[in-house]
Amino acid sequence: MTSGAVSSAFDLGLHFIERHFGAKVARACANIALVRSGRGSQQPYVDPGLIPNDRKSLSGQVNQWLLTRLAEPYDLQRLASAFHVSTRTLLRRYKSETGASPLAWLQQSRVEKAKHLLQSSALSLGQIVDRVGYGDVATFSRLFLRLAGESPARYRRHSRPAPA
């Protein structure tokens, strides 16, 4: 077993306690340590902006192009035309470089932008949804939940800095 982020050491410790002494003891330890037991993945808190991006590759160029048009509707044909390739070629090459599609990257980027706005602004969820290119709060909230592991409201509650 391994531990990634600093707080994941608590998760690992609680896992060992639960494994050897049971769930009741692990919950008691979590309460004493002021750690929420049964936490899920920490992946929603990873900032993809910290991961290097090869801007010379097709996928890197596509990502930059999409990032500058984050709030615009996704149009695969327009995207392919911008890079002078067919949609099929764009999707094939992008997937071979990243393992995903440009739309998946765009959705993740929109969620990341929304996370930033939820943390740093007092904008309503509707305003944030509009700024990241969605017209429907419910649709975006489902996407956010799927990619971030929690609802936008819950993310805002847990990620905002405590008042001084």
N, C-alpha and C positions, 0 to 999 in steps of 0.2 A: 504494500500500500504506500501511496505517496501523498504529500501535502503540497499544494501549490501556493495560494495566497496566504498571508499571515493569519487571517482569521480561520482559514481551513484547518489549521492546527487544532483548533477547538473541535471542529467537526470530527477530525481523526481521533482525537482523544475520547470524545463522546462515543464514537463508534466502538472503540476498544472496550470502554466501560460497559456499553450495552451488550456487547458480545460476551463478556466474561461475567457480568453481574446482573444483566437484565435491563429491560426498558425502564422500569420504575426507578432504579438507582441512577440510570443515565439521565432521566428527566430531573431528578433531584439535583444532580451535579450541574446540569444546564441552568437550573434556577439559581443555584449558588453562584455560578460563574456569570450570571446575567447574559446568557447566550440562549437564543431561541433554539430549542431542540427540533430535530427533524427538518432543518433548513435544507433547501434544495440546492441546485447547482449555483455556483458563483459566476457562471458564464454571463448572466445578464449584466454584470458589473464590469466586464472587460471592455476597455475602450479600443475599438478597432483602429482608431487614429494613431495608436502607439505601435501598430504593426507595420513594418516597412512595406511600401508599395512600389513595385517596379514600374515607373511611369513610361518606360520605353516599350514595354510589352503591350500587345493589343488590349489585354484586360485592364492594365493600368491606365491606358489612354481612355478606354471606355468608362472606367470608374471616374476619372477626372471630368469627362464630358457630362456624365450623369450628375455628378456632384454639383456642377455649376448650374444644373437645371433641376435641382432636387424637387421643387414644388410643381414642376410642369408634368403634365400627363405622360405616362410611359408610352412610347410609340416605337416599337421594334423596327419598323420600316424606316422611320426617320433616323434612328440610331445607326442602322446598317448603312444607309445612304451617306451619313456623315463620315463614315470610314471607308466608303467606296467598295463595299463588299455586299454580298447577298445576305439576307437574314439567316439563311441556313449556314453559310460560312461563318458569319459572326457568332452564332450560337455554338457551332462546333469548335471553333478556335477558342472562344471564351471558356467553354466548359473544359477543354483540354488543359488550359492554363490554370483554372481555378477550381474545377470540380463542381461549379455551380452555374447559374444563369445570370445574365445582367439584371434581370428583374429581381432575382433573389438578393443580389447585392444592393440594388436600389431600395428594396423593402427594408433590409437591415440598416442601411444608411439613414433612411427616414425614421426608423425607430430610434436610432442613436441620436439623431437631431432632436427628436421629441424628448428623449431622456434628458438631454442637455437643457432643453427649455423647461421641462418639468422641475429640474433641480434649481435652475438659475433665474426663473422669471415667475411673475404672478399671472401670466397669461392663462386664460381659461383653456380647458381641453379643446374646445371647439376652435379657438384661435390657433392653438398649436397644430391641431389636425390640418387646418387650412394651410399653415406655413410649411408643412411637410408634404403637401400635395395630395391630400385626401379630402373628399367632400363629405364623407359620412363618418361621424364619430364612432358609431357602433362597429363599422367595418374595420376602422383603424384600431379600435380597442381590442378586437379579436386578434388582429395581426400582432399588436403589441404584446398581448398575453401569450401568444404562441412563441414569439421570439425572445421576449424578456422574462417570461416565467411568472409574471404577475401583472395585474391591471395597471393602467396609467395612474389611477388615484393611489393605489397602494405603493407604487414605485415612488410617487411624489412624497408620500408620508415618510417612507423609509430612507429616502436619499437626500432630503433637504438638510442643510446644515442646521444644527441646533442654534436657537437664538442666544446671543451673547449675554 
